[in-house]
Amino acid sequence: MIYEKAQNGVGGVWRDNTYPGCGSDIPGHWYSLSRALNANWASYYADQREIRAYWDALWARHGLQAHTRCGTEVVRATWDAQEHVYTIELEDVVSRARRIVTARVVISATGGFQMPRVPEDLPGAETFDGESWHSAEWRHDVPLAGKRVGVIGNGCSVAQFVPQISKDPSVEVINFCRSPQWYLPRIQFDYPGWAKWVFAHIPFAMRAYRAFLMGRSDIGFQMFYPDSRFQRAARTVMTDYIKKMAPEKYHTKLIPHSGVQAHLLDPGYLESLHRPNVTLNYDAIERIVSRGVQLKTGEIVPLDVLIFGTGFSLLPPRLEVYGVGGLRLADYWKSKGGPEAYYGLAVPNFPNYFMLLGPNSAGGHASVIFIEEVQIQHTMQLIQPILTGSVRSYMVREKASAKYNSWVQTRLARTVWAFCDSYYRREGANGKIIAIFPGSVTLFWWLVRFPRYSDYEIVGKEGWEGTRRWWMKRLLFLLLGVFVVVNNKIK
């Protein structure tokens, strides 16, 4: 059973984010399931509406409506060691009525962008007299024409919606920024009809194109090493691009002095800075006041509307998970200095609890859909014996998880992510990096493609282990037989 807290269907980040210009910075043919390719993507980068339509269609095609309960939030999941099940407390988001169900396996697919974040060092948001919202909760009912609009932040969402809202010359946009970003051109184009026909009818054409997109993006991970040739080349290219596209008066503010971390694909943001109704402000904000924003210089910038483009909290959601001995997941992660998981999907002391896109499994350069697919394939190999009754539970060993996460943090320490302050970290510039996987998605696939059963404590494995070894022996003898036959024919 799928429990979804939203009342208006599935779609996650692509359901919730509807701001002007919203779309993916990963090509549509790469930002999709490998088993559900789509020959009819309208353009190279798909927009929010098309992406949501893709996921809605998959949901309907596989009849998942019958297995989904919308408007239902999972509040608590508690492991019952005697029965080897989770007792799950559900809450109706409207009536707040609660009920209890049980499950042998829990998969958390809450995503990384479900909790809009307003930085704690921006006090006073509640005192603002005008309309305010986070970009992930866009107020389409509030007209912006003729208003002074303050935008806090300069990440991906801001880069997408500022060019859109500033097309109206009556909208005055003041963009408050803290740290500069790197930019590359977002080369967008529509797929012609003949290309869609080729993708739909020529065997392997679409899959080969997808493989090309994957390989090209995966090479990009090399730029995250500070002293690599890719890093130096990327800095040169991006510096030249910023100088070419942005007003000269902003060059010293816009060009970062640090290495290239995640970069933004520019959908027209830099060019929009030439508009007379768009202003960049890099002065630090002291607080938000009733009339607008007060800077640390003492100046108060009057505003009618305030929009936060300040990212998301990657800390655990409201869901409380209790594992072996009543250990709370949040407390376990606190003892580790922040969230961590084995391959971003399993946590010691929490049997039969798996995550999609858990800690340190996102890529700063590639499709998270592929990452989630790899995690699903790993998880399915574990839960199938549970569903058939051959195994009662899997729990990753503390030693295996600690070894893996030590490797993750050691590798991350050698990348540019170790020198930046972003919501990918636990607590500011010196916090634990909790979001990024330190390698290519190809490496992630190689590590995660098959479970290493010795890394798990398995309860009720006796019959299953015997069956698994029997099949392995049969496969080995089959391969040996094929080798002997082929070898004899060659002779």
C-alpha positions as CSV (number, residue, x, y, z in Angstrom):
1,M,0.0,0.0,0.0
2,I,1.2,3.5,-0.9
3,Y,0.4,6.3,1.6
4,E,0.6,9.9,0.2
5,K,0.0,12.9,2.4
6,A,-1.0,15.2,-0.4
7,Q,-4.7,15.2,-1.3
8,N,-4.2,16.2,-5.0
9,G,-2.5,13.0,-6.3
10,V,1.1,11.8,-6.7
11,G,4.0,13.5,-8.4
12,G,6.0,14.7,-5.4
13,V,8.3,17.7,-6.2
14,W,6.7,18.0,-9.7
15,R,3.2,18.2,-8.1
16,D,4.2,20.8,-5.5
17,N,6.5,23.1,-7.5
18,T,4.5,25.1,-10.0
19,Y,6.4,28.4,-10.1
20,P,6.8,30.1,-13.4
21,G,9.5,28.5,-15.6
22,C,9.6,25.3,-13.4
23,G,11.4,22.4,-15.1
24,S,14.2,19.9,-14.9
25,D,17.8,20.6,-15.6
26,I,18.3,16.9,-16.5
27,P,17.3,15.9,-20.1
28,G,13.9,14.3,-20.2
29,H,15.2,11.1,-21.8
30,W,17.6,10.7,-18.9
31,Y,15.2,11.9,-16.2
32,S,12.8,9.0,-16.6
33,L,12.6,5.3,-15.8
34,S,14.8,2.9,-17.8
35,R,11.8,0.6,-18.1
36,A,9.3,3.3,-19.1
37,L,11.1,5.3,-21.8
38,N,9.1,8.1,-23.4
39,A,9.6,8.7,-27.1
40,N,7.4,11.8,-27.0
41,W,9.3,14.3,-24.8
42,A,8.5,17.6,-26.4
43,S,11.9,19.2,-25.7
44,Y,15.4,18.4,-24.5
45,Y,14.6,19.7,-21.0
46,A,11.0,18.8,-19.9
47,D,9.0,21.3,-18.0
48,Q,7.0,20.7,-14.8
49,R,3.7,20.0,-16.5
50,E,5.2,17.4,-18.8
51,I,7.1,15.6,-16.1
52,R,4.1,15.4,-13.8
53,A,2.0,14.1,-16.7
54,Y,4.7,11.4,-17.3
55,W,4.5,10.2,-13.7
56,D,0.7,10.5,-13.5
57,A,0.5,8.3,-16.7
58,L,2.7,5.7,-15.1
59,W,0.7,5.7,-11.9
60,A,-2.5,5.1,-14.0
61,R,-1.0,2.6,-16.4
62,H,0.1,0.3,-13.6
63,G,-3.2,0.6,-11.7
64,L,-1.6,2.2,-8.7
65,Q,-4.6,4.3,-7.8
66,A,-6.2,1.2,-6.2
67,H,-3.1,0.8,-4.0
68,T,-2.7,4.5,-3.0
69,R,-4.3,6.3,-0.1
70,C,-4.0,10.1,-0.7
71,G,-4.5,12.5,2.1
72,T,-2.9,10.1,4.5
73,E,0.3,10.8,6.4
74,V,2.5,8.2,8.0
75,V,3.1,9.5,11.5
76,R,5.0,6.7,13.2
77,A,6.4,3.3,12.4
78,T,7.5,1.0,15.2
79,W,9.3,-2.3,14.8
80,D,7.8,-5.3,16.5
81,A,10.7,-7.7,17.1
82,Q,8.5,-10.6,18.1
83,E,6.2,-10.5,15.1
84,H,8.8,-9.0,12.7
85,V,6.4,-6.3,11.4
86,Y,6.1,-2.6,11.7
87,T,3.1,-1.1,13.5
88,I,2.3,2.0,11.5
89,E,0.2,4.9,12.7
90,L,-1.6,6.8,10.0
91,E,-3.3,10.2,10.1
92,D,-5.9,11.6,7.8
93,V,-4.7,15.1,6.9
94,V,-8.2,16.6,7.0
95,S,-10.0,15.0,9.9
96,R,-6.8,14.2,11.8
97,A,-8.3,10.8,12.6
98,R,-5.7,8.1,13.2
99,R,-5.6,4.4,12.6
100,I,-3.1,1.5,12.9
101,V,-1.9,-0.9,10.2
102,T,1.0,-3.4,10.1
103,A,3.5,-4.1,7.4
104,R,6.4,-6.5,7.0
105,V,8.4,-4.0,5.0
106,V,8.5,-0.2,5.1
107,I,10.0,1.8,2.2
108,S,10.4,5.5,2.8
109,A,10.1,7.4,-0.5
110,T,9.5,10.9,0.9
111,G,12.1,12.5,-1.3
112,G,14.6,15.3,-0.6
113,F,12.6,18.3,-1.6
114,Q,9.4,18.0,0.5
115,M,10.2,20.4,3.3
116,P,10.7,24.1,2.1
117,R,13.4,25.8,4.1
118,V,13.7,29.3,5.3
119,P,17.2,29.9,6.9
120,E,17.1,30.3,10.6
121,D,19.4,33.3,10.4
122,L,16.6,35.2,8.6
123,P,14.4,36.2,11.5
124,G,11.2,38.2,11.3
125,A,9.5,36.5,8.4
126,E,6.2,36.4,10.3
127,T,6.2,40.2,10.8
128,F,6.1,41.0,7.1
129,D,2.9,42.8,6.2
130,G,2.9,41.9,2.5
131,E,2.3,38.5,0.8
132,S,5.2,36.0,1.2
133,W,5.8,32.4,0.2
134,H,8.4,29.8,-0.7
135,S,9.0,29.1,-4.4
136,A,7.8,25.5,-3.7
137,E,4.4,26.9,-2.5
138,W,3.8,29.4,-5.3
139,R,0.8,31.7,-4.8
140,H,-0.8,31.9,-8.3
141,D,-3.6,33.9,-6.7
142,V,-1.4,36.9,-6.0
143,P,-0.8,39.2,-9.0
144,L,2.7,40.7,-9.2
145,A,2.0,43.4,-11.7
146,G,2.9,46.9,-10.4
147,K,4.6,45.5,-7.2
148,R,8.1,45.5,-5.7
149,V,9.0,41.8,-5.3
150,G,11.9,40.7,-3.1
151,V,13.5,37.4,-4.0
152,I,15.8,35.8,-1.4
153,G,18.2,33.2,-2.8
154,N,19.8,32.5,-6.1
155,G,19.5,28.8,-6.6
156,C,18.0,26.8,-9.4
157,S,14.3,27.8,-8.7
158,V,15.2,31.5,-8.6
159,A,17.2,31.2,-11.8
160,Q,14.1,29.8,-13.5
161,F,11.3,32.1,-12.2
162,V,13.1,35.5,-12.1
163,P,13.3,35.7,-15.9
164,Q,9.6,34.8,-16.1
165,I,8.2,37.3,-13.5
166,S,10.5,40.1,-14.7
167,K,9.1,40.0,-18.3
168,D,6.4,42.4,-17.1
169,P,8.3,45.7,-16.8
170,S,5.8,46.8,-14.0
171,V,7.2,44.1,-11.7
172,E,10.3,45.4,-9.9
173,V,12.4,42.5,-8.8
174,I,15.1,42.9,-6.1
175,N,17.1,39.6,-5.8
176,F,18.9,39.3,-2.5
177,C,21.9,36.9,-2.8
178,R,24.4,35.5,-0.3
179,S,26.9,33.4,-2.3
180,P,27.6,33.6,-6.1
181,Q,26.8,30.6,-8.3
182,W,28.4,29.1,-11.4
183,Y,26.4,29.1,-14.6
184,L,26.4,27.3,-17.9
185,P,24.0,27.9,-20.8
186,R,20.8,25.8,-20.8
187,I,20.6,24.8,-24.4
188,Q,17.0,24.0,-25.0
189,F,15.4,22.7,-28.2
190,D,12.2,21.0,-29.3
191,Y,12.4,17.5,-30.6
192,P,11.2,17.3,-34.3
193,G,8.6,14.8,-35.3
194,W,11.1,12.6,-37.2
195,A,13.2,12.3,-34.0
196,K,10.2,11.1,-32.0
197,W,9.4,8.6,-34.8
198,V,12.9,7.3,-34.7
199,F,12.8,6.9,-30.9
200,A,9.5,5.1,-31.1
201,H,10.1,2.8,-34.0
202,I,13.9,2.1,-34.5
203,P,15.0,-0.6,-32.1
204,F,17.5,0.6,-29.4
205,A,17.7,4.1,-30.9
206,M,16.1,5.7,-27.8
207,R,18.0,3.6,-25.4
208,A,21.3,4.4,-27.2
209,Y,20.5,8.1,-27.0
210,R,19.7,7.7,-23.3
211,A,23.0,5.9,-22.7
212,F,24.8,8.8,-24.5
213,L,23.1,11.3,-22.2
214,M,24.0,9.3,-19.1
215,G,27.7,8.8,-20.1
216,R,28.1,12.5,-20.9
217,S,26.6,13.6,-17.6
218,D,28.6,11.0,-15.6
219,I,31.9,12.4,-16.9
220,G,30.9,15.7,-15.3
221,F,31.5,14.3,-11.9
222,Q,35.2,14.9,-12.5
223,M,34.8,18.6,-12.2
224,F,34.0,18.2,-8.5
225,Y,37.7,17.5,-7.7
226,P,39.4,20.8,-6.9
227,D,42.6,20.2,-8.8
228,S,41.3,18.3,-11.8
229,R,41.6,19.4,-15.4
230,F,37.8,19.3,-15.6
231,Q,37.6,21.7,-12.7
232,R,40.0,24.2,-14.2
233,A,38.4,24.0,-17.6
234,A,34.9,24.3,-16.1
235,R,35.9,27.5,-14.2
236,T,37.3,29.0,-17.3
237,V,34.2,28.2,-19.4
238,M,31.8,29.4,-16.8
239,T,33.7,32.6,-16.0
240,D,33.6,33.5,-19.6
241,Y,29.9,32.7,-19.9
242,I,29.0,34.9,-16.9
243,K,31.1,37.8,-18.3
244,K,29.4,37.4,-21.7
245,M,25.8,37.2,-20.4
246,A,25.6,39.4,-17.3
247,P,25.9,43.2,-16.9
248,E,29.5,44.2,-16.3
249,K,28.6,46.0,-13.1
250,Y,27.7,42.6,-11.5
251,H,30.7,40.6,-12.7
252,T,32.7,40.8,-9.4
253,K,29.7,39.8,-7.4
254,L,28.5,37.0,-9.7
255,I,31.8,35.1,-10.3
256,P,32.6,32.8,-7.4
257,H,36.0,32.7,-5.9
258,S,35.7,29.0,-4.9
259,G,35.8,25.9,-7.1
260,V,32.9,24.6,-9.1
261,Q,30.4,22.7,-7.0
262,A,26.9,22.2,-8.4
263,H,26.4,24.6,-11.3
264,L,23.2,26.1,-12.6
265,L,22.0,25.8,-16.2
266,D,21.0,29.3,-17.1
267,P,17.5,29.6,-18.4
268,G,17.9,33.3,-19.1
269,Y,18.6,34.5,-15.6
270,L,21.9,36.3,-16.4
271,E,20.4,38.0,-19.4
272,S,17.4,39.1,-17.3
273,L,19.8,41.1,-15.1
274,H,20.1,43.6,-18.0
275,R,16.4,44.6,-17.5
276,P,15.9,47.9,-15.7
277,N,13.3,46.3,-13.4
278,V,15.8,43.7,-12.0
279,T,18.3,44.5,-9.3
280,L,20.9,42.3,-7.6
281,N,21.7,42.9,-4.0
282,Y,24.5,41.1,-2.2
283,D,24.3,43.1,1.0
284,A,23.7,40.8,4.0
285,I,20.2,40.7,5.4
286,E,19.8,41.5,9.1
287,R,16.2,40.6,9.4
288,I,12.8,40.8,7.7
289,V,10.6,43.6,8.9
290,S,7.0,44.6,8.4
291,R,7.8,46.9,5.4
292,G,10.4,44.7,3.7
293,V,14.0,43.6,4.4
294,Q,16.4,45.3,6.7
295,L,20.1,45.0,5.6
296,K,23.0,44.8,7.9
297,T,24.0,48.3,6.6
298,G,20.8,49.6,8.3
299,E,19.0,50.2,5.1
300,I,15.4,49.0,4.8
301,V,14.3,47.9,1.4
302,P,10.6,48.3,1.0
303,L,8.7,45.4,-0.6
304,D,5.1,44.4,-1.5
305,V,5.9,40.7,-2.0
306,L,8.6,38.5,-0.6
307,I,9.5,35.1,-2.2
308,F,11.9,32.7,-0.6
309,G,14.0,30.7,-3.0
310,T,16.1,29.2,-0.2
311,G,16.0,25.5,-0.9
312,F,14.8,22.6,1.2
313,S,15.6,20.9,4.5
314,L,17.1,17.5,4.0
315,L,16.7,16.5,7.6
316,P,14.2,13.7,8.5
317,P,10.5,14.6,7.9
318,R,7.8,14.4,10.6
319,L,7.7,10.6,10.3
320,E,9.0,8.9,13.5
321,V,10.6,5.5,13.0
322,Y,11.5,3.3,15.9
323,G,13.7,0.2,15.4
324,V,15.2,-2.5,17.6
325,G,14.9,-1.8,21.3
326,G,12.7,1.3,20.6
327,L,15.7,3.2,19.1
328,R,14.4,6.3,17.3
329,L,15.9,6.9,13.9
330,A,16.4,10.6,14.6
331,D,18.4,9.8,17.7
332,Y,20.5,7.2,15.9
333,W,21.4,9.8,13.2
334,K,22.1,12.4,15.9
335,S,24.6,10.0,17.4
336,K,26.3,9.9,14.0
337,G,26.5,13.6,13.6
338,G,23.8,13.6,11.0
339,P,21.8,11.3,8.7
340,E,23.7,8.4,7.1
341,A,22.7,5.1,5.6
342,Y,24.2,2.0,3.9
343,Y,24.0,2.8,0.2
344,G,21.5,5.5,1.1
345,L,18.9,2.9,1.7
346,A,19.3,0.8,4.9
347,V,20.2,1.8,8.5
348,P,21.5,-0.5,11.3
349,N,18.9,-1.3,14.0
350,F,16.0,-0.8,11.6
351,P,15.1,-4.1,10.1
352,N,13.1,-4.2,6.9
353,Y,13.2,-0.4,6.7
354,F,14.5,0.9,3.4
355,M,14.8,4.4,1.8
356,L,14.8,5.8,-1.7
357,L,17.2,8.7,-2.2
358,G,18.3,8.5,1.4
359,P,21.5,10.1,2.8
360,N,24.4,10.6,0.5
361,S,22.7,9.0,-2.5
362,A,22.0,12.1,-4.7
363,G,24.3,13.1,-7.5
364,G,25.2,16.7,-8.1
365,H,25.4,16.1,-11.8
366,A,23.0,13.3,-12.9
367,S,19.5,11.9,-12.8
368,V,18.3,11.0,-9.3
369,I,15.7,8.8,-11.0
370,F,18.5,6.4,-12.0
371,I,19.8,6.4,-8.5
372,E,16.4,5.5,-7.1
373,E,16.0,2.7,-9.7
374,V,19.3,1.1,-8.5
375,Q,18.1,1.3,-4.9
376,I,14.8,-0.2,-5.8
377,Q,16.4,-3.1,-7.6
378,H,18.7,-3.7,-4.6
379,T,15.7,-3.5,-2.2
380,M,13.5,-5.8,-4.3
381,Q,16.1,-8.5,-4.1
382,L,15.9,-8.3,-0.3
383,I,12.2,-8.1,0.2
384,Q,11.1,-10.8,-2.3
385,P,12.1,-13.6,0.2
386,I,10.3,-11.7,2.9
387,L,7.1,-11.5,0.9
388,T,7.3,-15.2,0.1
389,G,7.9,-16.1,3.7
390,S,11.4,-17.5,3.1
391,V,13.0,-14.7,5.3
392,R,11.6,-12.7,8.2
393,S,13.9,-9.7,8.2
394,Y,17.1,-8.1,6.9
395,M,19.0,-5.6,9.0
396,V,22.3,-4.1,7.8
397,R,25.2,-4.6,10.1
398,E,26.6,-1.7,12.0
399,K,30.1,-2.6,10.9
400,A,29.2,-2.6,7.2
401,S,27.3,0.7,7.4
402,A,30.1,2.4,9.3
403,K,32.7,1.2,6.8
404,Y,30.7,2.4,3.9
405,N,29.9,5.8,5.4
406,S,33.5,6.3,6.4
407,W,34.4,5.7,2.8
408,V,31.7,8.2,1.6
409,Q,32.9,11.0,3.9
410,T,36.6,10.4,3.1
411,R,35.9,10.7,-0.6
412,L,33.7,13.8,-0.1
413,A,36.4,15.5,1.8
414,R,38.5,15.5,-1.4
415,T,35.8,17.2,-3.4
416,V,34.6,20.8,-3.7
417,W,31.6,19.9,-1.6
418,A,33.9,20.0,1.4
419,F,34.4,23.7,0.9
420,C,30.9,25.0,0.3
421,D,27.9,26.0,2.5
422,S,24.6,24.6,1.2
423,Y,21.6,22.8,2.4
424,Y,23.4,19.6,1.3
425,R,25.2,19.9,4.7
426,R,24.0,19.1,8.2
427,E,24.8,22.5,9.8
428,G,26.3,25.2,7.7
429,A,29.8,25.3,6.2
430,N,31.4,22.9,8.6
431,G,28.6,20.4,8.9
432,K,28.4,16.8,7.7
433,I,27.7,16.4,4.0
434,I,24.4,14.4,4.0
435,A,23.1,14.5,0.4
436,I,25.8,13.9,-2.2
437,F,27.2,10.5,-3.3
438,P,31.0,10.9,-3.9
439,G,31.2,9.4,-7.4
440,S,29.5,8.8,-10.7
441,V,26.2,7.1,-11.0
442,T,27.9,4.3,-12.8
443,L,30.0,3.7,-9.6
444,F,26.8,3.8,-7.5
445,W,25.2,1.2,-9.8
446,W,28.2,-1.0,-9.5
447,L,28.2,-0.9,-5.7
448,V,24.5,-1.3,-5.2
449,R,23.4,-3.6,-8.1
450,F,23.4,-6.8,-6.0
451,P,23.0,-7.1,-2.2
452,R,26.0,-8.3,-0.3
453,Y,24.2,-10.6,2.0
454,S,27.1,-10.9,4.5
455,D,26.5,-7.2,5.3
456,Y,23.0,-8.0,6.6
457,E,21.8,-9.8,9.7
458,I,19.1,-12.2,8.3
459,V,16.4,-13.7,10.4
460,G,14.8,-16.9,9.2
461,K,17.3,-17.5,6.4
462,E,17.9,-21.2,6.8
463,G,15.6,-22.5,4.1
464,W,16.1,-19.5,1.8
465,E,19.9,-19.7,2.1
466,G,19.8,-23.4,1.1
467,T,17.6,-22.6,-1.9
468,R,19.9,-19.7,-2.9
469,R,23.0,-21.9,-2.8
470,W,21.3,-24.7,-4.7
471,W,20.4,-22.3,-7.5
472,M,23.9,-20.8,-7.5
473,K,25.4,-24.3,-7.8
474,R,23.0,-25.2,-10.7
475,L,24.0,-22.0,-12.5
476,L,27.6,-22.7,-11.9
477,F,27.3,-26.2,-13.3
478,L,25.3,-24.9,-16.3
479,L,27.9,-22.4,-17.1
480,L,30.6,-25.1,-16.7
481,G,28.7,-27.4,-19.1
482,V,28.3,-24.7,-21.7
483,F,32.1,-24.0,-21.5
484,V,32.9,-27.7,-22.0
485,V,30.6,-28.1,-25.0
486,V,31.9,-25.0,-26.7
487,N,35.5,-25.9,-26.0
488,N,34.9,-29.4,-27.5
489,K,33.4,-27.9,-30.6
490,I,36.3,-25.6,-31.1
491,K,38.7,-28.5,-30.9
